[in-house]
């Protein structure tokens, strides 16, 4: 972890549940460590074998054509080299559930990994459109572990925007870094935060020189954001998540940058710094 970027506060409880979803019975054991840390400390996490970090849905249509996009971020314990991480998802019809396979993204905190997947389905094929309910499945060392939202299954509509894990209040929501000719470059960043207080500040902290110098910019609240030709997600959305964003001008000679997101609310600061790895970007030149 870079010396000026700090880890997200984790306050979690022990939970042991026998759970079920639409077409199977699953058993999931959660054991998580509650700890209070200050801004100079790192997270010590004993998270579940598998847990949903984020889910996102959007829909778009134009002149009768369009589709539904769903994306997922999952954290798993690295319990073995060979593993499979899956979203077990309902279909819009009454057919069997389907498995959507996630891909490895990178490390989380020590001993854990981040996996993700994106799924787009055209409305033209109604029998293949995903339904609302899903659970997370993790297969490793001959064992299968499930996160099904404590037995309730996860459920998202077609135009919800972002859902965040209940223990997570801030997460970056995409960024771009590009330059055109010799003009100054543009760094555009989005963040999603849980609406847990009226007075809040969401900031991006970034550096061009390996944190020898840092810069801080306040992000702007977005009342809504566009996800299709005439489709928008309101902020806060149905999961009480707000979108914040900012376009930042960067000197033309900068080719690389790192950043993290800070969320000031209710007298404390919570961070998303990519599990201590920071988010790293290389400029795209046009």
Order of alpha helices (4+ residues) and beta strands (2+ residues): beta-beta-beta-beta-beta-beta-beta-beta-beta-beta-beta-beta-beta-beta-beta-beta-beta-beta-beta-beta-beta-beta-beta-beta
